Amino acid sequence: MALALTAPLTAQAQDKENTLYLDTKYGRVVIKLLPDIAPNHVKRIKTLTREGFYDGLKFHRVIDGFMAQTGDPLGTGAGGSDLPDLKAEFSNHAFKRGTIGMARTNNPNSANSQFFITFGNAPWLNRQYTVWGEVTSGMEYIDQINKGEPPRNPDVIVKMQVAADAAE
């Protein structure tokens, strides 16, 4: 009986370990991490999230109908964390509404801390950028982020946290 009770709790704990809360001024966005297809990118995102790296960072590039990009401490698209760049982890996971991918330069192995959330289908990105997550709820809050390259009045990540660490 004790074994039957602990199995669901373990599964629930693992789910929270692979879930992010990205809070905007509009509301909370819940993100499912995909460690099975991008283990190193998921590990990086969780590391930076737990360090508070993303808290207060701007959505510095937001293209209507395409994507919202963030994760640059400079707020210009040219910055990253102090950690080394990551090797690409391309997969067959399609870019569709709510897919989260790592931003990079022309070098496929240059992803660091910046990421983007797609507003709709973006098949030209498939197998060209690493997918590490999917929005499971709160996409309507991403839709409200101020648009522009850069936005005139950029929105920020108020707080980002791993669900397992969050005091709910």
C-alpha positions in Angstrom: 0.0 0.0 0.0 2.8 2.5 0.8 4.4 1.7 -2.5 1.2 2.6 -4.4 0.9 5.9 -2.6 4.5 7.0 -3.3 4.6 6.3 -7.0 2.1 9.1 -7.9 3.9 11.5 -5.6 7.2 10.7 -7.3 5.7 11.3 -10.7 4.2 14.6 -9.6 7.6 15.7 -8.1 9.3 14.9 -11.4 6.8 16.9 -13.3 7.4 19.9 -11.1 11.1 19.5 -11.7 10.4 19.8 -15.4 8.0 22.7 -15.2 8.8 26.4 -15.2 6.7 29.3 -14.1 7.4 32.5 -16.1 5.6 35.4 -14.5 4.7 38.5 -16.5 2.8 41.5 -15.4 -0.2 40.0 -17.4 -0.1 36.6 -15.6 1.7 33.3 -15.2 3.0 31.3 -18.1 3.5 27.6 -17.4 6.2 25.8 -19.4 6.8 22.1 -19.8 10.5 21.3 -20.1 11.6 18.7 -22.6 14.7 17.0 -21.2 14.2 14.0 -23.4 15.0 16.0 -26.6 17.3 18.7 -25.2 18.8 17.6 -21.9 21.7 20.1 -21.9 19.5 23.1 -22.8 17.0 22.1 -20.1 19.8 21.8 -17.6 21.1 25.3 -18.6 17.7 26.9 -18.4 17.0 25.4 -15.0 20.5 26.4 -13.7 20.0 30.0 -14.8 16.4 30.1 -13.5 17.5 28.9 -10.1 20.2 31.6 -10.0 17.5 34.3 -10.7 19.2 35.1 -14.0 16.0 35.7 -15.9 14.2 37.8 -13.3 13.7 41.3 -14.6 15.0 40.6 -18.2 13.3 42.3 -21.1 11.5 40.8 -24.0 13.9 42.7 -26.3 12.7 41.3 -29.7 9.0 40.6 -30.2 7.8 40.1 -33.8 4.0 40.0 -34.1 2.8 36.7 -35.5 6.3 35.1 -35.1 7.9 35.1 -31.6 8.9 36.9 -28.4 12.6 36.7 -27.5 14.2 37.3 -24.1 17.1 36.0 -21.9 19.7 38.7 -22.7 21.0 40.6 -19.6 22.0 43.5 -21.9 18.5 43.8 -23.3 20.0 44.2 -26.9 20.1 40.6 -28.2 23.9 40.6 -28.0 24.4 39.3 -24.4 24.3 36.0 -22.6 25.3 34.4 -19.3 28.9 33.8 -18.1 28.4 30.1 -18.9 29.9 28.5 -22.1 27.8 28.3 -25.2 25.9 25.0 -25.8 26.1 22.5 -28.5 23.0 22.3 -30.6 20.4 19.6 -29.7 18.2 19.7 -32.8 15.2 17.4 -32.9 12.1 16.6 -35.0 9.9 18.5 -32.5 8.0 21.1 -34.6 7.8 24.8 -33.9 4.2 25.7 -33.4 2.3 28.1 -31.1 3.9 28.0 -27.7 7.1 26.1 -28.7 10.2 27.5 -26.9 13.5 27.4 -28.7 17.0 28.7 -27.9 18.2 31.8 -29.8 21.6 31.6 -31.3 23.9 33.3 -33.9 24.6 31.8 -37.3 26.7 29.2 -35.5 24.4 26.4 -34.5 26.5 25.8 -31.3 26.2 29.3 -30.0 23.1 29.1 -27.8 23.7 30.4 -24.3 20.8 32.0 -22.3 18.5 33.7 -24.8 15.3 32.0 -25.9 12.1 32.6 -27.8 8.5 31.6 -27.6 6.6 31.2 -30.9 3.2 32.8 -31.5 2.3 30.4 -34.3 3.6 27.7 -36.6 7.2 28.3 -37.7 8.2 25.3 -39.8 11.3 27.0 -41.2 12.8 26.8 -37.7 12.4 23.0 -37.5 15.7 21.1 -37.0 17.5 24.5 -37.2 17.0 25.6 -33.5 17.0 23.6 -30.3 13.5 23.1 -28.8 13.6 22.8 -25.0 10.0 23.6 -23.9 6.3 24.2 -24.6 3.9 26.6 -23.1 1.1 24.5 -21.5 -0.9 27.5 -20.1 -0.7 31.3 -20.2 0.0 31.8 -23.9 -2.6 34.6 -23.8 -0.1 36.5 -21.6 2.7 36.0 -24.1 0.3 37.4 -26.8 0.0 40.6 -24.8 3.8 41.4 -24.6 4.7 44.7 -26.3 5.8 44.2 -29.9 8.9 45.7 -31.6 12.6 45.2 -32.4 13.1 46.5 -29.8 9.7 47.3 -28.3 9.3 51.0 -27.4 8.2 50.0 -23.9 9.5 46.4 -23.4 7.8 44.0 -21.0 10.0 41.9 -18.6 10.0 38.6 -17.0 8.9 39.5 -13.5 10.1 36.2 -12.1 11.0 32.8 -13.5 11.2 29.7 -11.3 11.3 25.9 -11.5 7.9 24.8 -10.2 9.6 22.3 -7.7 11.2 25.4 -6.0 8.1 27.6 -6.1 6.1 28.5 -2.9 2.6 28.3 -4.3 
